[in-house]
Amino acid sequence: MRGLVLLAAYLLGSIPFAYLVVRLRAGMDIRTQGSGTVGATNASRVLGLGWGLAVMLLDVGKGLLAVWVATRITGNPAWHAAALCSAAVGHCFPLWLSFHGGKGLATTGGGLLLLSPLSLALSFGVWLLGLLAFRVVAVASSLTVALLPVVFWYVKKPSLLAELPVVVLSVVLLLKHAPNLRRWVRGEEPKVGGKP
């Protein structure tokens, strides 16, 4: 039964809301537009901020629902964290789009909202500090996900089995941000408030 919860979390995370919204609203494949990423940021580039925010809320909902279902099935925190990881992996590598997805931040945030609100708040603080220091969204996001296991451990004092899915999640999200980090090293990643 618990294994089915993880499968359901992955399939839920795989629902490509950015792809569906852009396809329905504009008749375009978001994978061929903007950055090509299937996520809220790219959806806002294609459709505007309002639709981008709508996609973000839907992606947040995927993580929230995945963790909520896990909490109804089992009281074991390790499975709750694993459900979050599965949903975020589903968002990053969706079955329905040949595993070409988004970066997973909104879905991760949605799961943390239920799993550990304080971890989410502290992670947002890390993101803001990173943005102020580097003025590059991708670098701030990468710093945040790299420190997520540390933040989660500090807040929750989880067992090893409950911490492990968060570590896996951090690695997956860092891999998804690797192209942005390479562009940043080359000086090609845009800065907030900089020239396009």
C-alpha positions, 0 to 999 in steps of 0.5 A: 500500500505504501509503495502505491502511495509513492507511485501515486505521488509520482503520477500526480507530480507528473501532471504537466500543468504548465504544458496543459495550460499553455497548450489550451490557452495558446495552442503551443508546446511550452517545450519549444517556447522560452527556456523550454522548461515545463514550469510556472516561470516559463509559462509566465513568459509565454502567457503572462504573469497571471497564468504563470501564477496559476500554474505555480499554484497548481504545481504547489498543489501537487506537492501538497496533495501528495504529502497529505495523502501519505499522511492519511495512509501512514503515520511514518514521517519517512513515507511522508518525505518520500511522497514529497520526493516522488511528487517532485521527481514526477514534476521534473521527469513526467511520464506523460512528456517523455520525462521532460519536465520542470525544475520542481521548486513549486512542487517541493514547496507545496509538499514542505508547506504540509511536511515542515512549514518552518523548513519552507520558511527558512528555505525561502529566507535562504533563497532571498539571501542568495538572490540578494548576494548573487542577483541570479535566480537560478543560483539562489534556487540552487543554493536553497535546494543544496541546503534543504537537507540541512534545514530539514534536519535542523528543524525536524531532527528526522530519522535517517530514513526520513532524511534520506528522501530529502537528500535525494530530492536535493540532488535531483533538483540540483541536477535540474539546475545544472545547466543554469549553473554552467551558464552562470559560470560562463557569465551567461545567466541573466541577473535580476535587474540586469540587461536582458 
